[in-house]
Amino acid sequence: MIKGLAITPPVLGRISIGRVVEKNGIRLPQKDNQFTITSQIQEKDGWVLHPLDEELRRDAPNNKLRTIPVRMLFNEADLNLRAEYNMFDRKSGRPMCVGNGDTCKRLTQSGVQSLPCPGPTLCEFGKGGLCKPYGRLNVKIGDDDDLGTFIFRTTGYNSIRTLAARLSYYQAVSGGLLAYMPLELKLRGKSTTQSHRTPIFYVDLVIKEGVSLQEAVAKAKETANKVAEEGIDQAALDAAAAKGFGNALFEYDEDEMTEVVEEFYPPTPDEASAQSPAVVSELRKNLVISKSVTG
């Protein structure tokens, strides 16, 4: 295995609850109130929709895709959702510091060092909003590819906190059979004083609609026994994934670097001051939402 390269789950497409739009030469993050499932092909107008987006949207109320039936690829919660505090280089999109609130790996002039991690609010290195939580969730949608996944990336505390809790709880109550639980991603909304009562949206993970927790656990045990009899070694798959994630100091994808910079470090109103007042106004509005307790 090539050292220094994080071996991550194969990605078939992306799940998002927002997009980046271009106005007068400035690319602005724009929140949405529904999911979008895209392929890995990007054209001048944005990412090309995955066929699953149309298929699932067809049965959704008002064609608003707010739930997605999913399964996890791994039984171990932390393999499905990797979440850390991250600081990226604003030009290249490469990670400069990755920490968990206790320790971090930081790129310095003398190489990568292990240092204490006080978190974004107390860290001098990442102050000013340069360091943010960053979560990657890999899920399976449909049955076309047994090991292929769709990735949901987020910098939102609400989504990261909720997804981490749900995954941990479902792993526990199922007796470590998380990969066999019938689940669905669900978009939830709320408003806070920090968001000036503007609705914000975050992602939750729940038992598939119409199935009780007890039924889901029973189904997971039944499915786990069946696939084991067919020769599938889920424990070995989890072990291989853990080894692959640990094969590099930092997990990053060359193809997502531009997206990371756009999502982490959108232009400030001062940087947009040369543009039209409408662009600056919209940028200020988006920044108010993104700096609040976002999804």
Disulfide bonds with the S-S distance in Angstrom:
none
